[in-house]
Amino acid sequence: MRCVLGLLGVVSLLVAGCSGASSAPVQSVPPPASTPAAAGGKFKVETVTAGLEHGWDIGFLPDGGYLVPQRPGKLALVRDGKVTDVKADFSDVLVQGEGGLLGMVISPDFTTSREFITCQDHQEGGKAVDIRLVTWKLADDGASATKVKDLLTGLPVNPSGRHSGCRPTFAPDGALLVGTGDTAKSTVSQDRHALGGKVLRLDAKTGKPLPDNPFITSSDPRERLIYTYGHRNLQGVAIRPGSGQVITAEHGPTFDDEVNLLKPGANYGWDPSKGGTDSSYDESVPMTDLKRFPDAVSPLWTSGKITEAISGDAFLTGAQWGRNDGALVVVALKGQKLLLFHLDAAGKVLDVSLPPEFDDKFGRLRAVRSGPDGALYVTTSDGTNDKLLKVTPA
């Protein structure tokens, strides 16, 4: 059953109040109103800096600075509220539509290696080649970065840049998890010999699959990298503190954005090829097609009949957040909002709320990461004078 919030409805979706909700995936239209009571307290939002252009991710440096990759192929170093362009050769980045310089992670051994990893659309001679993970080394003064190597190549690409993904996140065990897009190609998501429409799990130093990956015995080295499949355009990957649960945020077509709990080796049911019978990328199919794939994993939550274009997720951590300690935050592009989810121990959604501080106040929101200081950091993505925001309890 779907529990839909009407125009004058309750702000939070309370699963306990929905008949039959215990046996069905949580689905809701995000609330049109907002209240700090549902969110467990007010938020304070500060601008760390402006002057960015489609900031796609946030990396936290040991000295308190931030690295922000920008989709047009630029990397910003933010220190003391000031933005400095990091000199690096991004001339091979394909900047087209949704493609360009995308997600990024700082290597866990950054203090000694100075390394970070980007996800980027790649072109040669103006021709789209693939999407790839690239390892970089930041100079000691932060003024420049040099390419160390291509960590992983061969992810499918669309020349238009459509559905490029791409969000890398480190798990507590050191595994690099990478959410990828299906590049708007009909068979990619269900094809376990293609790396698009997947979550990949790999060694961040070698780019090789980890020995306990679900398809590690496959004869195809690409399939050995796959952690989950059947995704559409996955741009949020977050690790739940204390549990290791992997929660993802994924774009729907014109309906059913999804928040998912990952299970190794599982299929998440997106198949616009309709079993390989349609090459036209039919987006009218269900996001999670349980008729075609009865074993597909149902989402924890969907946006129902609308889309918000959810683009990143992260967990709030620390006692300073009060009731919101451990809550999941999901940000949206089209919806221009931040959604707050409380989950039970198994990952089931207990309630969803919209903090009023983010209700269409900052435009399109792209990245969200929890910082080492316990604050939440968010980037805007309107393309002009975009911001890096810091969020703390009021």
KEKOLDREN-179986 format. One record per residue (C-alpha): residue in three letters; chain; z, y, x. Coordinates in steps of 0.5 Angstrom, whole numbers. Each point is the difference from the previous one (the first is absolute). Last residue first. Example, Ala and Ser with C-alpha at 12.3 -4.5 7.8 and 13.67 -1.06 7.14 Angstrom:
 residu chaine     z     y     x
    Ser      A    14    -2    27
    Ala      A     2    -7    -2
***
This chain:
 residu chaine     z     y     x
    Ala      A    31    50    41
    Pro      A    -1    -7     3
    Thr      A    -6     1     6
    Val      A    -7     1     0
    Lys      A    -4     2     6
    Leu      A    -8     2    -2
    Leu      A    -6     1     5
    Lys      A    -5     4    -3
    Asp      A    -7     1    -2
    Asn      A    -3     7     2
    Thr      A    -7    -2    -4
    Gly      A    -2    -7    -1
    Asp      A     4    -2    -6
    Ser      A     4    -6     3
    Thr      A     8     2     1
    Thr      A     4    -4     5
    Val      A     7    -3    -2
    Tyr      A     6    -1     4
    Leu      A     7    -3    -2
    Ala      A     6     1     4
    Gly      A     4    -5     3
    Asp      A     0     3     7
    Pro      A    -5    -6     2
    Gly      A    -5     3    -5
    Ser      A    -2    -4    -7
    Arg      A    -7     1    -1
    Val      A    -5     2    -5
    Ala      A    -7     2     1
    Arg      A    -5     2    -5
    Leu      A     3     5    -5
    Arg      A    -5     5    -4
    Gly      A     2     6    -3
    Phe      A     7     3     2
    Lys      A     4     2    -6
    Asp      A    -4    -5    -5
    Asp      A     7    -3    -2
    Phe      A     3    -1     7
    Glu      A     7     4    -1
    Pro      A     0    -3    -7
    Pro      A     2    -7     3
    Leu      A    -5    -5    -4
    Ser      A     4    -6    -2
    Val      A    -1    -8     0
    Asp      A     5    -5    -2
    Leu      A     2    -7     1
    Val      A    -6    -2     4
    Lys      A     1    -8     2
    Gly      A     0     0     8
    Ala      A     5    -6     0
    Ala      A     6     4     2
    Asp      A    -1     4    -6
    Leu      A    -5     6     1
    His      A     1     8    -2
    Phe      A    -7     4     1
    Leu      A    -1     7     1
    Leu      A    -7     3    -1
    Leu      A    -2     6     4
    Lys      A    -6     4    -4
    Gln      A    -7     3     1
    Gly      A    -3    -5    -5
    Lys      A    -6     0     4
    Leu      A     3    -1     6
    Ala      A     6    -4    -1
    Val      A     7    -1     4
    Val      A     4    -7    -1
    Val      A     8     0     2
    Leu      A     4    -6    -1
    Ala      A     7     1     0
    Gly      A     5    -3     5
    Asp      A     5     5     0
    Asn      A    -2     4    -7
    Arg      A     7    -1    -3
    Gly      A     3     4     6
    Trp      A    -6     3     4
    Gln      A     5     2     6
    Ala      A     2    -7     0
    Gly      A    -6    -2     4
    Thr      A    -7    -2    -1
    Leu      A    -6     2    -5
    Phe      A    -6    -5     0
    Ala      A    -7     1     1
    Asp      A    -7     0    -3
    Gly      A    -6     3     1
    Ser      A    -7     2    -4
    Ile      A     1    -1    -8
    Ala      A    -6     2    -3
    Glu      A     3     2    -6
    Thr      A    -4    -4    -5
    Ile      A     0     0    -7
    Lys      A     1    -6    -6
    Gly      A     5    -4     4
    Ser      A     3     3     6
    Thr      A     2    -6     2
    Trp      A     7    -3     3
    Leu      A     3    -7     3
    Pro      A    -7    -2     0
    Ser      A    -2    -7    -2
    Val      A    -2    -5     6
    Ala      A    -6    -4    -1
    Asp      A     1    -8    -2
    Pro      A    -4     0    -6
    Phe      A    -6     3     4
    Arg      A    -6     1    -5
    Lys      A     5     1    -6
    Leu      A     5     4     4
    Asp      A    -5     5     2
    Thr      A     5     5     4
    Met      A    -4     7     0
    Pro      A    -3    -2    -6
    Val      A    -8     0     0
    Ser      A    -3     7    -3
    Glu      A    -2     2     7
    Asp      A    -6    -5     1
    Tyr      A    -2     1     7
    Ser      A    -8    -1    -1
    Ser      A     0    -7     4
    Asp      A     2    -4    -7
    Thr      A     0    -8     0
    Gly      A     5     0     6
    Gly      A     6    -2    -4
    Lys      A     0     6    -4
    Ser      A    -3     4     6
    Pro      A     5     6    -2
    Asp      A     6    -5     2
    Trp      A     7     2     1
    Gly      A     5    -5    -1
    Tyr      A     6     1     5
    Asn      A    -1    -7     3
    Ala      A     6    -2     4
    Gly      A     0    -3     8
    Pro      A     7     3     1
    Lys      A     3     3    -6
    Leu      A     0     8    -1
    Leu      A     3     4    -5
    Asn      A    -5     4    -4
    Val      A     0     8    -2
    Glu      A    -7     0    -4
    Asp      A    -4     6    -3
    Asp      A    -2    -3    -6
    Phe      A    -6     4    -3
    Thr      A    -6     4     2
    Pro      A    -1    -4     6
    Gly      A     7    -2     3
    His      A     2     2     6
    Glu      A     6    -4     4
    Ala      A     7     1     2
    Thr      A     3    -5     4
    Ile      A     7    -3     0
    Val      A     2    -5     6
    Gln      A     7    -3    -1
    Gly      A     4     0     7
    Ser      A     6    -1    -4
    Gly      A     5     5     3
    Pro      A    -5     6     0
    Arg      A    -6    -1    -4
    Ile      A    -6     0     4
    Ala      A    -6     5    -2
    Val      A    -7     0    -1
    Gly      A    -4     5    -4
    Gln      A    -8     1     1
    Leu      A    -3    -6    -3
    Asn      A    -7     0    -3
    Arg      A    -1    -6    -5
    His      A     4    -6     2
    Gly      A    -2    -7    -1
    Tyr      A     3    -2     7
    Thr      A     7    -1     3
    Tyr      A     2    -2     8
    Ile      A    -7     0     3
    Leu      A    -1     0     7
    Arg      A    -1    -8     1
    Glu      A    -6     2    -5
    Arg      A    -3     4     5
    Pro      A     0    -5     6
    Asp      A    -3    -5    -5
    Ser      A     2    -8     2
    Ser      A     6     1    -5
    Thr      A     6    -3     2
    Ile      A     3     7     0
    Phe      A    -1     1    -7
    Pro      A     7     2    -2
    Asn      A     2     4     6
    Asp      A     6    -4     4
    Pro      A    -4     1     7
    Leu      A    -2     7     0
    Pro      A    -7     2    -1
    Lys      A    -3     4     7
    Gly      A     0     7     1
    Thr      A     3    -1     7
    Lys      A     5     6     0
    Ala      A     2     1    -8
    Asp      A     0    -8    -1
    Leu      A    -3    -1    -7
    Arg      A     1     0    -7
    Leu      A    -6     2    -5
    Val      A     1     3    -7
    Lys      A    -7    -1    -4
    Gly      A    -5     3    -3
    Gly      A    -5     0     6
    Leu      A     1    -5     6
    Ala      A    -5    -4    -2
    His      A     0    -8     0
    Arg      A     5    -1    -5
    Asp      A    -5     3    -5
    Gln      A     4     2    -6
    Ser      A     0     7     1
    Val      A    -7     1     3
    Thr      A    -4    -3    -5
    Ser      A    -2     6    -4
    Lys      A     0     6     5
    Ala      A     3     6    -1
    Thr      A     3     0     7
    Asp      A     5    -5    -2
    Gly      A     6     4     3
    Thr      A     5    -2     6
    Gly      A     7    -1     0
    Val      A     3    -1     7
    Leu      A     6    -4     2
    Leu      A     2     1     8
    Ala      A     5    -6     1
    Gly      A     6     3     4
    Asp      A     5    -5    -4
    Pro      A     3     6    -4
    Ala      A    -7     2    -2
    Phe      A    -5     5     3
    Thr      A    -4     4    -5
    Pro      A    -8     1     0
    Arg      A    -4     3    -6
    Cys      A    -7     1    -1
    Gly      A    -4     0    -5
    Ser      A    -7     1     1
    His      A    -1     0    -8
    Arg      A    -7     4     1
    Gly      A    -2     3     6
    Ser      A    -7     1    -2
    Pro      A    -2    -4     5
    Asn      A     4    -6    -2
    Val      A     4    -4     5
    Pro      A     2    -7     1
    Leu      A     6    -1     5
    Gly      A    -4    -3     6
    Thr      A     5     3     6
    Leu      A     7    -1     2
    Leu      A     4     3     6
    Asp      A    -6     4     2
    Lys      A     3     3     7
    Val      A     4     5     4
    Lys      A    -3     6    -3
    Thr      A     3     6     3
    Ala      A     5     5    -3
    Ser      A     1     8     1
    Ala      A     5     5     0
    Gly      A     6    -4    -1
    Asp      A     3     2     6
    Asp      A     1    -7     3
    Ala      A    -7    -2    -2
    Leu      A    -1    -4    -7
    Lys      A    -3    -7     1
    Trp      A    -5    -3    -5
    Thr      A    -1    -6    -3
    Val      A    -6    -1    -5
    Leu      A     0    -4    -7
    Arg      A    -7     0    -3
    Ile      A    -5     1    -6
    Asp      A    -7    -2     1
    Val      A    -7     2     3
    Ala      A    -2     6    -4
    Lys      A    -6     3     3
    Gly      A     0     7     3
    Gly      A    -2    -2     7
    Glu      A     6    -5     0
    Gln      A     5     1    -6
    His      A     8    -2    -1
    Asp      A     4     1    -6
    Gln      A     7     0     3
    Cys      A     7    -3     0
    Thr      A     5     3     6
    Ile      A     5    -3     4
    Phe      A     5     3     5
    Glu      A     2    -1     7
    Arg      A     4     4     5
    Ser      A     2    -6     3
    Thr      A     7     1     2
    Thr      A     3     4    -5
    Phe      A    -6    -3    -5
    Asp      A     3    -7     0
    Pro      A     0     0    -8
    Ser      A    -7     2     0
    Ile      A    -1     6    -4
    Val      A    -4    -1    -6
    Met      A    -6     3    -3
    Gly      A    -4     0    -6
    Leu      A    -7     4    -1
    Leu      A    -5     3     4
    Gly      A    -6     0    -4
    Gly      A    -3    -3    -6
    Glu      A     2     2    -8
    Gly      A    -7     4     0
    Gln      A    -3     0     7
    Val      A     3     1     7
    Leu      A    -2    -5     4
    Val      A     4     0     7
    Asp      A    -4    -1     6
    Ser      A     1     7     2
    Phe      A     8    -1     0
    Asp      A     1     1     7
    Ala      A     7     3     1
    Lys      A     3     7     1
    Val      A     6     1    -4
    Asp      A     0     6    -5
    Thr      A     6     4     0
    Val      A     4     1    -6
    Lys      A     7     4     0
    Gly      A     6    -1    -5
    Asp      A     4    -2     6
    Arg      A    -5    -5     3
    Val      A    -6    -3    -4
    Leu      A    -5    -3     4
    Ala      A    -7    -1    -4
    Leu      A    -5    -5     1
    Lys      A    -7     2    -3
    Gly      A    -6    -4    -2
    Pro      A    -1     3    -7
    Arg      A     5    -5    -3
    Gln      A     6     3     3
    Pro      A     5    -4     5
    Val      A     7     3     0
    Leu      A     4    -1     6
    Tyr      A     7     3    -1
    Gly      A     6     2     5
    Gly      A     7    -1     0
    Asp      A     0    -2     7
    Pro      A    -1    -8    -1
    Leu      A    -6     1    -4
    Phe      A    -1    -1    -8
    Gly      A    -7    -2    -2
    Ile      A    -2     3    -7
    Asp      A    -7    -2    -3
    Trp      A    -6     3    -4
    Gly      A     0     7     1
    His      A    -6     3    -4
    Glu      A     0     6     4
    Leu      A     6     3     3
    Gly      A     2     8     1
    Ala      A     7    -1    -3
    Thr      A     6    -2     3
    Val      A     7    -3    -1
    Thr      A     0     2    -7
    Glu      A     7    -1    -4
    Val      A     1    -4    -6
    Lys      A     7    -1    -3
    Phe      A     1    -5    -5
    Lys      A     4    -1    -6
    Gly      A     5    -6    -2
    Gly      A     0    -7    -2
    Ala      A    -8     0    -2
    Ala      A     1    -1    -7
    Ala      A     5     6     0
    Pro      A    -4     4     3
    Thr      A    -5     0    -6
    Ser      A    -7     0     0
    Ala      A    -6     1    -6
    Pro      A    -7    -3     0
    Pro      A     3    -7     2
    Pro      A    -5    -5     4
    Val      A    -3    -5    -5
    Ser      A     3    -6     0
    Gln      A    -1    -7     2
    Val      A     6    -5     2
    Pro      A    -3    -7     1
    Ala      A     2    -5    -5
    Ser      A     5    -5    -1
    Ser      A     7     5     0
    Ala      A    -4     5    -4
    Gly      A     0    -4    -6
    Ser      A     3     6    -4
    Cys      A     0     6     4
    Gly      A     7     3     0
    Ala      A     2    -4     6
    Val      A    -6     3     4
    Leu      A     3     7    -1
    Leu      A    -6     5     2
    Ser      A     3     6     1
    Val      A    -2     7    -3
    Val      A     0    -2    -7
    Gly      A    -5     1    -5
    Leu      A    -3     7    -2
    Leu      A    -7    -1     2
    Gly      A     1    -8    -1
    Leu      A     3    -4     6
    Val      A    -4    -7    -1
    Cys      A     4    -7     1
    Arg      A    -5    -5     0
    Met      A     1    -7    -2
***
